[in-house]
Amino acid sequence: AKAELSRLHTPYLKVAIIDKGLFTNTRHPAHELLNTLARASARWVFDDNLERGIFPSVHNVVERVLAEFENNLDIFSELLELFTANVHDLEIKSAAIEKRSQQAAEGKEKLGVARQHAAKAIAERVADHTVPAPVKKLLQDVWQEKLMFIYLREPNAAESDSWALAVQTVDAIIWSVEPRSSTEALAELRERLPEVQKQIELAFETLSAYGNSSNDSHLALIRDVQQAILTAPVKKPVLVEAADEPQQPDVQGETLENAQATVNDPSEVETAPETLPAEVQAAVDELQQLAFGTWFNIQQDEDGLPERVKLSWYSQMSGNYMFVNSMGMRTKVWKQAELAAMMADGKAQIIRDEHRPLVNRALEAIRRMLGNGQTATA
C-alpha cells in the first residue's frame, strides 16, 4: 500500500503548488483523500492477497489521479466521494462478519456449558447405582442431550420446570431398572412399576421437543430392562452389613428446590488462586480494563510477520478473548492468562499508534527534520 500511495508524490506536489491550502486545510479534498486512502490501506490492504480488501479501490484512485489530474482540483472531490462509499461498504461487510463471528463464539460457549451441566446431572444420579448398560447408555446419550437442550433454550434453565421433570425422570428410570436384593423390594417394584412407567412415558412425551424424539424405541428399551429385572432372581448384597433398599423417587411430589439441589455450577468449585509473575499480572490488569475494538499486533512466530487483529469478544464464563481480522473473521482465541503471558513476552502488543491523519504526521516529520537541520547548522 505504501508503494502504491507513493505514486501520488508528483501529482500532490503539483496540487501544493496550485493550492497552498493543501497542507493546512484539513477539509481540502486532496488532503482528505490522501488521509482516507492511508487509513483504509492500514486496515484493509492484505499483502498476501491484494485482490482482497480495499487495495483494488486504492489502485483505481491512484490510476485516475495519474491519468486525469492536470490542474482541475475537482477530480479529488469526485474520487473522495467514490472511495468513501467503497470504505463504507467494506465497513458494513466487516461489521456483519464480525457479528456472526461473535454469535458463533457465544453459541459454542453456551453449548459447552450446557453439555457440562447436563453431563454432571446425569453422572451424579447414576453414581452409586447399579444401572444396566443399555439404560445407562440411553441416559448418557439421549437424556443428557435433552438436558443440554433444556439448558440452552429455557431461561434460568436449572430452575425451570422442564429441567426438574427431566432429572426426576432420570431418578425414576434408575429406580425402575436397578436390580433388587430382596423379595420385598422386588414385590414393591412389581406393585408400583405400572405407575412409574406411566410417569416416565408422560415425561418422554412432555419433553419430546428437546433433542431426540424417538420415544417409542427408547421406552421399549426401558420396559425390556424393567421386565428383565422383574424376572431375574433376587441377588443378595455381598459383603454389606446393612444395605438400604433403593428408594422410589417421588416423581410428582419432589419439590423444584430438591430437584435442583444436585445441579451445581461447576464454577462454584473453589481452586487455589494462581500466583502470576508481576509482569504477567500487570498485563492481566490491563486486559481487564481494555475496551472492545482495541487492535493488537500478534507475533507468535519469530520468523513471521506480526498479525494485526482486533479484540472483538470476551467470555465471562471461560475467560476467552476472541480476536478478528480487519474483515471481521475470527482469527485467534486465547485464555486471559495466555494472552497476558504473550503481552509480557512482547509477542502481543497493543497498537497505540497515532490516530492522527497521514498528512499531519508527514508535516510533523518534516518539521522535525528541519529543526534537526537548523540545530546541526548552528
C-alpha positions as CSV (number, residue, x, y, z in Angstrom):
1,A,0.0,0.0,0.0
2,K,2.8,2.4,0.8
3,A,4.4,1.8,-2.6
4,E,1.0,2.5,-4.3
5,L,0.4,5.7,-2.4
6,S,4.0,6.9,-3.1
7,R,3.0,7.1,-6.8
8,L,0.9,10.2,-5.8
9,H,4.1,12.1,-5.0
10,T,4.3,14.1,-8.2
11,P,0.6,15.0,-8.6
12,Y,0.4,16.0,-4.9
13,L,3.4,18.3,-5.3
14,K,1.6,19.9,-8.3
15,V,-1.5,20.3,-6.1
16,A,0.6,22.1,-3.4
17,I,1.9,24.5,-6.0
18,I,-1.6,25.2,-7.3
19,D,-3.2,25.5,-3.9
20,K,-1.1,26.1,-0.8
21,G,-4.1,25.2,1.4
22,L,-3.4,21.5,0.7
23,F,-1.4,21.0,3.9
24,T,-3.2,23.4,6.2
25,N,-6.9,22.9,5.3
26,T,-8.0,19.5,6.6
27,R,-11.1,19.8,4.6
28,H,-9.2,20.2,1.3
29,P,-10.4,17.4,-1.0
30,A,-6.9,16.3,-1.9
31,H,-5.8,16.5,1.8
32,E,-8.8,14.5,2.9
33,L,-8.5,11.9,0.1
34,L,-4.9,11.1,1.0
35,N,-5.7,10.7,4.7
36,T,-8.7,8.4,3.8
37,L,-6.6,6.3,1.5
38,A,-3.9,5.9,4.2
39,R,-6.4,4.9,6.9
40,A,-8.2,2.5,4.7
41,S,-5.0,0.9,3.5
42,A,-3.7,0.4,7.0
43,R,-6.8,-1.6,7.9
44,W,-7.9,-3.4,4.7
45,V,-4.9,-4.0,2.5
46,F,-3.7,-7.6,2.7
47,D,-0.2,-8.0,1.4
48,D,-0.6,-11.8,0.8
49,N,-3.7,-11.2,-1.4
50,L,-4.0,-7.7,-2.9
51,E,-7.3,-8.6,-4.6
52,R,-9.0,-8.7,-1.2
53,G,-10.0,-5.7,0.8
54,I,-9.6,-2.2,-0.3
55,F,-6.4,-2.3,-2.5
56,P,-8.3,-2.5,-5.8
57,S,-10.1,0.7,-4.9
58,V,-6.9,2.4,-3.8
59,H,-5.2,1.3,-7.0
60,N,-8.1,2.7,-9.0
61,V,-7.9,6.1,-7.3
62,V,-4.2,6.3,-7.9
63,E,-4.6,5.4,-11.5
64,R,-7.3,8.0,-12.1
65,V,-5.2,10.8,-10.4
66,L,-2.2,10.0,-12.5
67,A,-4.3,9.8,-15.7
68,E,-6.8,12.6,-15.2
69,F,-5.3,15.3,-13.0
70,E,-3.8,18.3,-14.7
71,N,-4.9,21.4,-12.8
72,N,-8.6,20.7,-12.0
73,L,-8.9,20.0,-8.3
74,D,-12.5,18.8,-8.7
75,I,-11.2,15.3,-9.5
76,F,-10.1,14.9,-5.9
77,S,-13.7,15.7,-4.6
78,E,-15.1,13.1,-7.1
79,L,-12.6,10.4,-6.1
80,L,-13.1,11.1,-2.4
81,E,-16.8,10.6,-2.7
82,L,-16.4,7.3,-4.6
83,F,-13.7,6.0,-2.3
84,T,-15.5,6.9,0.8
85,A,-18.5,5.0,-0.5
86,N,-16.3,1.9,-1.0
87,V,-14.9,2.2,2.5
88,H,-18.4,2.5,3.9
89,D,-19.5,-0.7,2.1
90,L,-16.4,-2.5,3.4
91,E,-17.1,-1.3,7.0
92,I,-20.7,-2.7,6.8
93,K,-19.5,-6.0,5.4
94,S,-16.7,-6.5,8.0
95,A,-19.1,-5.5,10.8
96,A,-21.6,-8.1,9.7
97,I,-18.9,-10.8,9.5
98,E,-17.6,-9.8,13.0
99,K,-21.1,-10.0,14.4
100,R,-21.5,-13.5,13.0
101,S,-18.1,-14.5,14.5
102,Q,-19.2,-13.2,17.9
103,Q,-22.5,-15.1,17.7
104,A,-20.7,-18.3,16.8
105,A,-18.3,-17.9,19.7
106,E,-21.1,-17.2,22.1
107,G,-23.1,-20.2,20.8
108,K,-20.1,-22.5,21.1
109,E,-19.5,-21.2,24.7
110,K,-23.1,-21.8,25.7
111,L,-23.2,-25.2,24.2
112,G,-20.1,-26.2,26.1
113,V,-21.6,-25.0,29.4
114,A,-24.9,-26.7,28.7
115,R,-23.2,-30.0,27.9
116,Q,-21.1,-29.8,31.1
117,H,-24.2,-29.2,33.3
118,A,-26.2,-32.0,31.6
119,A,-23.3,-34.5,32.0
120,K,-22.9,-33.5,35.6
121,A,-26.6,-34.0,36.4
122,I,-26.6,-37.5,34.8
123,A,-23.3,-38.6,36.4
124,E,-24.5,-37.5,39.9
125,R,-27.7,-39.6,39.5
126,V,-26.0,-42.7,38.0
127,A,-23.3,-42.7,40.7
128,D,-23.6,-45.4,43.4
129,H,-26.4,-47.2,41.5
130,T,-26.2,-50.4,39.5
131,V,-27.7,-49.3,36.2
132,P,-27.8,-51.9,33.3
133,A,-25.6,-50.9,30.5
134,P,-28.3,-50.3,27.8
135,V,-30.2,-47.9,30.1
136,K,-27.0,-46.2,31.3
137,K,-26.1,-45.5,27.7
138,L,-29.6,-44.2,27.0
139,L,-29.3,-41.8,29.9
140,Q,-25.8,-40.6,28.9
141,D,-26.7,-40.1,25.3
142,V,-30.4,-39.4,24.8
143,W,-31.4,-38.0,28.2
144,Q,-28.2,-36.0,28.6
145,E,-29.0,-34.4,25.2
146,K,-32.4,-33.5,26.4
147,L,-31.0,-31.8,29.5
148,M,-28.5,-30.0,27.3
149,F,-31.2,-28.6,25.1
150,I,-33.3,-27.6,28.1
151,Y,-30.3,-25.7,29.4
152,L,-29.8,-23.9,26.1
153,R,-33.4,-23.0,25.5
154,E,-35.0,-22.3,28.9
155,P,-34.4,-19.0,30.8
156,N,-32.9,-19.9,34.1
157,A,-32.8,-23.5,32.9
158,A,-31.6,-25.1,36.0
159,E,-34.6,-23.7,37.8
160,S,-37.1,-24.5,35.1
161,D,-40.0,-27.0,35.3
162,S,-38.6,-28.8,32.3
163,W,-35.2,-29.3,34.0
164,A,-36.9,-30.5,37.2
165,L,-39.1,-33.0,35.3
166,A,-36.1,-34.3,33.3
167,V,-33.9,-35.0,36.4
168,Q,-36.8,-36.5,38.3
169,T,-37.4,-38.8,35.3
170,V,-33.8,-39.9,35.4
171,D,-34.3,-40.9,39.1
172,A,-37.5,-42.8,38.2
173,I,-35.8,-44.7,35.4
174,I,-32.8,-45.7,37.6
175,W,-35.1,-46.8,40.4
176,S,-37.1,-48.9,38.0
177,V,-34.2,-50.8,36.4
178,E,-31.9,-51.3,39.4
179,P,-31.6,-55.0,40.4
180,R,-33.4,-55.8,43.6
181,S,-31.6,-57.5,46.5
182,S,-34.7,-58.8,48.4
183,T,-38.1,-60.3,47.6
184,E,-39.7,-57.4,49.4
185,A,-38.0,-54.9,47.2
186,L,-38.9,-56.9,44.1
187,A,-42.5,-57.1,45.2
188,E,-42.6,-53.3,45.7
189,L,-41.2,-52.9,42.2
190,R,-43.8,-55.2,40.7
191,E,-46.6,-53.3,42.5
192,R,-45.5,-49.8,41.7
193,L,-43.9,-50.3,38.3
194,P,-47.1,-49.6,36.2
195,E,-47.5,-46.1,37.8
196,V,-43.8,-45.3,37.3
197,Q,-44.0,-46.4,33.7
198,K,-46.9,-44.0,33.1
199,Q,-44.9,-41.2,34.7
200,I,-41.8,-42.0,32.5
201,E,-44.0,-42.2,29.4
202,L,-45.6,-38.8,30.2
203,A,-42.2,-37.2,30.8
204,F,-40.9,-38.5,27.4
205,E,-44.0,-37.0,25.7
206,T,-43.7,-33.7,27.6
207,L,-40.0,-33.3,26.8
208,S,-40.1,-34.6,23.2
209,A,-39.3,-31.1,21.9
210,Y,-35.9,-31.3,23.5
211,G,-33.4,-33.4,21.5
212,N,-34.1,-36.9,20.2
213,S,-37.8,-37.7,19.9
214,S,-37.6,-41.4,19.2
215,N,-39.7,-42.0,22.2
216,D,-41.2,-45.4,21.3
217,S,-37.9,-47.2,20.8
218,H,-36.4,-45.7,24.0
219,L,-39.4,-46.5,26.1
220,A,-39.4,-50.1,24.7
221,L,-35.7,-50.5,25.7
222,I,-36.5,-49.3,29.3
223,R,-39.6,-51.6,29.5
224,D,-37.5,-54.6,28.3
225,V,-34.9,-53.9,31.1
226,Q,-37.6,-53.4,33.7
227,Q,-39.2,-56.7,32.7
228,A,-35.8,-58.4,32.9
229,I,-35.4,-57.1,36.5
230,L,-38.8,-58.4,37.4
231,T,-38.0,-61.9,36.2
232,A,-34.4,-62.0,37.4
233,P,-33.6,-64.0,40.6
234,V,-33.0,-61.8,43.7
235,K,-29.3,-61.2,44.3
236,K,-28.4,-60.8,47.9
237,P,-25.8,-58.0,48.6
238,V,-22.3,-59.2,49.1
239,L,-20.0,-58.1,52.0
240,V,-22.5,-55.5,53.1
241,E,-23.6,-55.5,56.7
242,A,-26.7,-53.3,56.3
243,A,-27.9,-52.4,52.8
244,D,-30.6,-49.9,52.2
245,E,-33.1,-50.8,49.5
246,P,-33.2,-48.3,46.6
247,Q,-35.9,-45.8,47.3
248,Q,-38.6,-44.9,44.8
249,P,-38.4,-41.3,43.8
250,D,-41.5,-39.3,44.3
251,V,-41.7,-38.0,40.8
252,Q,-44.8,-35.9,41.4
253,G,-44.2,-34.7,44.9
254,E,-40.5,-33.8,44.7
255,T,-40.0,-30.1,45.1
256,L,-38.3,-28.0,42.5
257,E,-35.7,-27.0,45.0
258,N,-34.8,-30.6,45.9
259,A,-34.7,-31.5,42.2
260,Q,-32.0,-28.9,41.6
261,A,-30.1,-29.4,44.8
262,T,-27.5,-31.5,43.0
263,V,-27.3,-29.3,39.9
264,N,-24.4,-27.2,41.0
265,D,-22.5,-24.7,38.9
266,P,-19.0,-26.1,38.1
267,S,-17.7,-22.6,38.6
268,E,-18.5,-22.9,42.3
269,V,-15.7,-25.4,42.9
270,E,-13.0,-23.5,44.7
271,T,-9.5,-23.6,43.5
272,A,-6.4,-22.0,44.9
273,P,-5.6,-18.8,43.1
274,E,-2.6,-19.0,40.9
275,T,0.3,-16.6,41.6
276,L,1.4,-14.9,38.4
277,P,4.7,-13.2,37.7
278,A,4.5,-9.4,38.3
279,E,4.7,-8.5,34.6
280,V,2.0,-11.1,33.7
281,Q,-0.3,-9.8,36.5
282,A,0.2,-6.2,35.2
283,A,-0.9,-7.4,31.7
284,V,-3.9,-9.2,33.2
285,D,-4.9,-5.9,35.0
286,E,-4.6,-4.0,31.7
287,L,-6.7,-6.6,29.9
288,Q,-9.4,-6.3,32.4
289,Q,-9.7,-2.6,31.6
290,L,-9.3,-3.0,27.8
291,A,-12.1,-1.8,25.5
292,F,-13.5,-4.0,22.7
293,G,-12.2,-2.8,19.4
294,T,-8.6,-2.5,20.6
295,W,-6.1,-3.5,18.0
296,F,-3.2,-5.8,18.7
297,N,0.0,-6.8,16.9
298,I,0.4,-10.5,17.5
299,Q,3.7,-12.3,16.6
300,Q,3.8,-15.9,17.7
301,D,6.4,-17.0,15.1
302,E,9.7,-15.1,15.4
303,D,10.3,-15.6,11.7
304,G,6.9,-14.4,10.6
305,L,5.3,-11.0,10.3
306,P,3.1,-9.7,13.1
307,E,-0.6,-10.1,12.6
308,R,-2.9,-7.2,13.2
309,V,-6.0,-8.3,14.9
310,K,-8.9,-6.7,16.9
311,L,-10.2,-7.7,20.3
312,S,-13.9,-8.5,19.5
313,W,-15.4,-10.6,22.2
314,Y,-14.7,-11.8,25.8
315,S,-16.4,-14.6,27.7
316,Q,-17.2,-14.1,31.3
317,M,-17.7,-17.9,31.6
318,S,-14.4,-19.2,30.2
319,G,-12.2,-16.1,30.2
320,N,-11.6,-16.5,26.5
321,Y,-10.6,-13.5,24.4
322,M,-11.6,-13.7,20.7
323,F,-9.8,-11.7,18.0
324,V,-10.9,-10.9,14.5
325,N,-9.0,-9.6,11.5
326,S,-9.9,-6.4,9.7
327,M,-12.6,-8.2,7.7
328,G,-14.3,-9.4,10.9
329,M,-13.3,-13.0,10.6
330,R,-12.3,-14.9,13.7
331,T,-8.5,-15.5,13.8
332,K,-7.5,-16.4,17.4
333,V,-8.9,-17.2,20.8
334,W,-6.8,-17.1,23.9
335,K,-7.3,-17.5,27.6
336,Q,-6.7,-14.4,29.7
337,A,-3.5,-15.9,31.3
338,E,-2.2,-17.0,27.9
339,L,-2.7,-13.6,26.3
340,A,-1.2,-11.8,29.4
341,A,1.9,-14.0,29.1
342,M,2.2,-13.1,25.4
343,M,1.9,-9.4,26.3
344,A,4.6,-9.8,29.0
345,D,6.9,-11.5,26.5
346,G,6.3,-8.9,23.8
347,K,4.6,-11.3,21.5
348,A,1.3,-9.5,21.8
349,Q,1.3,-5.7,21.7
350,I,-1.5,-3.2,21.9
351,I,-1.4,-0.8,19.0
352,R,-1.3,2.6,20.5
353,D,-0.5,4.4,17.2
354,E,-1.4,7.8,16.4
355,H,-4.8,8.2,15.1
356,R,-3.6,11.5,13.6
357,P,-4.1,11.7,9.8
358,L,-1.2,10.8,7.5
359,V,-0.7,14.4,6.2
360,N,-0.4,15.8,9.7
361,R,2.2,13.2,10.6
362,A,4.1,13.9,7.4
363,L,4.2,17.6,8.1
364,E,5.4,17.0,11.7
365,A,8.1,14.7,10.4
366,I,9.3,17.4,8.0
367,R,9.3,20.0,10.8
368,R,11.4,17.7,13.0
369,M,13.8,17.1,10.1
370,L,14.1,20.9,9.5
371,G,14.5,21.5,13.2
372,N,17.3,19.0,13.4
373,G,19.0,20.5,10.4
374,Q,18.9,24.0,11.9
375,T,20.4,22.7,15.2
376,A,23.2,20.9,13.3
377,T,23.9,24.1,11.3
378,A,24.1,26.2,14.5
